[in-house]
């Protein structure tokens, strides 16, 4: 299958596009934040149909959530007071860390892998955002029916173990939250409670036979933080029968998942980490934090598979 890469621009930014008309798949990324702004498929009429919230809309909305698929890291969710101490060194940052606001250099394109790779060199980490030399390669690989996203962190410290948390915050468009099907695989979900957006140490075990999610959709604005250690087959499906679309998410490598909604979208977020706790723990002891050995690497990812119903 042939895959093309092109660069586009408008008044809101620069965009990297990978597209394969033969398989009918396309991904468009805004270079600021390396954020997916479109995941699209060609329908039988030859029209590109998007799956993300506000798919391919680059301007700011009049109100509500302004993103499409935020990249989160080197921490995710919130820090108490927007600060933390990592081995005594202060980290400062707002919701989800600095990656979402990072100005990436042009990515490398690999036509054989059909992939774009964005890089955060250790010496370009903003001052105060993270104290260790840990670089990141963030790759988006076009699949015949969607996108594979992969994070590769490299700890360049010769003697220190490094700690990070990260993930993606994709919002998928739905005709209505109430009418959408959120199908969760069978297993025991460990729900971490976080009143006020911070963990309080309470964990609820929720047994689920598989199928429609066992959680109240009306509470989605408050988020469900789910640990997947007891969920053996981590494939999630979001279906929108009214729009004739569905999305399947392969979270085989993902330890945590966040469900959230605040409008005409539902976020099913792969997370390698959890929010801060109250009282706050040191950064290196945060719940869900991922460790990287000295001079070691950490690779992890997930896939988005899309389907259009044939009318």
Residue pairs with C-beta under 8 A, 6 or more apart in sequence:
1 20
1 22
1 23
1 114
1 144
2 20
2 22
3 18
3 19
3 20
3 111
3 114
3 142
4 18
4 19
4 20
5 16
5 17
5 18
5 109
5 111
5 116
6 17
6 19
7 14
7 15
7 16
7 17
7 106
8 14
8 15
8 17
8 28
9 15
10 58
11 59
12 30
12 58
12 59
12 60
13 30
13 31
13 32
13 58
14 30
14 31
14 32
15 28
15 29
15 30
15 31
15 37
15 58
16 28
16 29
16 31
16 106
16 107
16 116
17 26
17 27
17 28
17 29
18 26
18 27
18 109
18 114
18 115
18 116
18 140
18 142
19 25
19 26
19 27
19 142
20 26
20 114
20 142
20 144
21 42
23 144
23 145
24 41
24 42
25 40
25 41
25 42
25 142
25 143
25 144
25 145
25 146
25 147
25 306
26 38
26 39
26 40
26 41
26 42
26 48
26 142
27 36
27 38
27 39
27 40
27 140
27 142
27 147
28 36
28 37
28 38
28 40
28 56
29 35
29 36
29 37
29 107
29 116
29 140
30 37
30 58
31 103
31 104
31 106
31 107
31 118
32 101
32 102
32 103
32 104
33 70
33 71
33 99
33 100
33 101
33 102
33 104
34 71
34 99
34 102
34 104
34 107
34 118
34 138
34 140
35 67
35 68
35 69
35 70
35 71
35 100
36 52
36 68
36 69
36 140
36 147
36 170
37 52
37 55
37 56
37 57
37 58
37 68
37 69
38 50
38 52
38 55
38 56
38 68
39 50
39 51
39 52
39 55
39 69
39 146
39 147
39 304
39 306
40 48
40 49
40 50
40 51
40 55
40 56
41 48
41 49
41 51
41 145
41 306
41 308
42 48
42 49
43 49
43 308
44 310
44 311
49 245
49 308
50 56
50 173
51 172
51 173
51 245
51 247
51 304
51 306
52 68
52 69
52 170
52 171
52 172
52 173
53 65
53 68
53 171
53 172
53 173
53 263
53 264
53 265
54 61
54 68
54 173
55 68
55 173
60 66
64 262
64 263
65 171
65 262
65 263
65 265
67 100
67 169
67 171
68 170
68 171
69 168
69 169
69 170
69 171
70 96
70 100
70 168
70 169
71 99
71 100
71 138
71 166
71 168
71 169
72 96
72 97
72 99
72 100
72 165
72 166
72 167
72 168
72 169
72 269
72 271
73 96
73 97
73 98
73 99
73 136
73 151
73 164
73 165
73 166
73 167
74 97
74 98
74 99
74 125
74 129
74 130
74 134
74 136
74 164
74 165
74 166
75 84
75 91
75 93
75 96
75 97
75 164
75 165
75 166
75 273
75 283
75 286
76 96
76 97
76 165
76 166
76 167
76 271
76 272
76 273
76 275
77 95
77 96
77 197
77 258
77 273
77 274
77 275
77 276
78 94
78 95
78 197
78 198
78 275
78 276
79 91
79 93
79 276
79 280
80 198
80 276
80 277
80 278
80 280
82 92
82 93
82 94
83 90
83 91
83 92
83 93
84 90
84 91
84 276
84 280
84 282
84 283
84 286
85 91
85 282
85 283
86 130
86 131
86 132
86 163
86 282
86 283
86 284
87 131
87 282
87 283
87 284
89 131
90 128
91 128
91 129
91 130
91 131
91 283
92 128
92 129
93 128
93 129
96 169
97 129
97 130
97 166
98 125
98 126
98 129
98 130
99 120
99 136
99 138
99 166
102 120
102 126
104 118
104 119
104 120
105 118
105 119
107 116
107 117
107 118
107 119
108 116
108 117
108 119
109 115
109 116
110 117
113 141
114 141
114 142
114 143
115 139
115 140
115 141
115 142
116 139
116 140
117 137
117 138
117 139
117 140
118 137
118 138
118 139
119 135
119 136
119 137
119 138
120 135
120 136
120 138
121 135
122 132
122 133
122 134
122 135
122 156
123 133
125 134
130 164
132 155
132 157
132 160
132 162
133 155
133 156
133 157
134 153
134 154
134 155
134 156
134 157
134 162
134 164
134 292
135 153
135 154
135 156
136 151
136 152
136 153
136 154
137 151
137 152
137 154
138 149
138 150
138 151
138 152
139 148
139 149
139 150
139 152
139 301
140 147
140 148
140 149
141 147
141 148
141 149
141 150
143 303
143 305
145 305
145 306
145 307
146 247
146 303
146 304
146 305
146 306
147 303
147 304
148 301
148 302
148 303
148 304
149 168
149 301
149 302
149 303
149 304
150 299
150 300
150 301
151 166
151 272
151 298
151 299
151 300
151 301
152 297
152 298
152 299
153 162
153 164
153 166
153 292
153 297
153 298
153 299
154 292
154 296
154 297
155 161
155 162
155 292
155 293
155 294
155 295
155 296
155 297
155 298
156 295
157 294
157 295
158 294
158 295
159 294
160 294
161 291
161 292
161 293
161 294
162 291
162 292
162 294
163 283
163 284
163 286
163 289
163 290
163 291
163 292
164 272
164 273
164 289
164 290
164 292
164 298
165 271
165 272
165 273
165 274
165 286
165 288
165 289
165 290
166 271
166 272
166 273
166 290
167 256
167 258
167 269
167 270
167 271
167 272
167 273
168 269
168 270
168 302
169 258
169 267
169 269
170 267
170 268
170 269
170 304
171 265
171 266
171 267
172 238
172 247
172 265
172 266
172 267
172 268
173 240
173 243
173 264
173 265
174 180
174 238
174 240
174 243
174 264
174 265
174 266
175 240
175 242
175 243
175 264
176 242
176 264
177 217
177 220
177 261
177 264
177 266
178 217
179 240
179 241
179 242
180 238
180 239
180 240
180 266
181 212
181 237
181 238
181 239
181 240
181 241
182 212
182 213
182 217
182 236
182 237
182 238
182 259
182 266
182 268
183 210
183 211
183 212
183 213
183 236
183 237
183 238
183 239
184 208
184 210
184 211
184 212
184 213
184 214
184 236
185 208
185 210
185 231
185 232
185 233
185 234
185 235
185 236
186 208
186 209
186 210
186 231
186 232
186 233
187 208
187 210
187 228
187 230
187 231
187 232
187 233
188 205
188 206
188 207
188 208
188 230
188 231
189 205
189 206
189 208
189 214
189 226
189 227
189 228
189 230
189 231
190 203
190 204
190 205
190 206
190 226
190 227
190 229
190 230
191 203
191 204
191 205
191 206
191 224
191 225
191 226
191 227
192 199
192 202
192 203
192 225
192 226
192 227
192 274
192 287
193 199
193 200
193 202
193 203
193 204
193 225
194 200
194 223
194 225
194 275
196 278
197 223
197 275
198 275
198 276
198 277
198 278
199 225
199 274
199 275
199 276
199 277
199 278
199 287
200 277
200 278
201 277
203 227
206 214
206 215
208 214
213 259
215 224
215 259
217 261
220 259
220 260
220 261
220 262
220 266
221 260
221 261
221 262
223 258
223 259
223 260
224 258
224 259
224 260
225 256
225 258
225 274
225 275
226 256
226 257
226 258
226 259
227 255
227 256
227 288
228 234
228 251
228 254
228 255
228 256
228 257
229 255
234 250
234 251
234 252
234 254
235 248
235 249
235 250
235 251
235 252
236 248
236 249
236 251
236 257
236 268
237 246
237 247
237 248
237 249
238 246
238 247
238 249
238 266
238 268
239 245
239 246
239 247
240 246
244 308
244 309
244 311
245 306
245 307
245 308
245 309
246 306
246 307
246 309
247 304
247 305
247 306
247 307
248 304
248 305
248 306
248 307
249 268
249 270
249 302
249 303
249 304
249 305
250 302
250 303
250 305
251 257
251 270
251 302
252 302
253 300
253 301
253 302
254 270
254 271
254 272
254 300
254 302
255 271
255 272
255 288
256 270
256 271
256 272
256 273
256 274
256 288
257 268
257 269
257 270
257 271
258 267
258 268
258 269
258 271
259 266
259 267
259 268
259 269
260 266
260 267
260 269
261 267
270 302
271 288
272 288
272 290
272 300
273 286
273 287
273 288
273 289
273 290
274 286
274 287
274 288
276 286
277 286
277 287
281 287
283 289
290 298
292 298
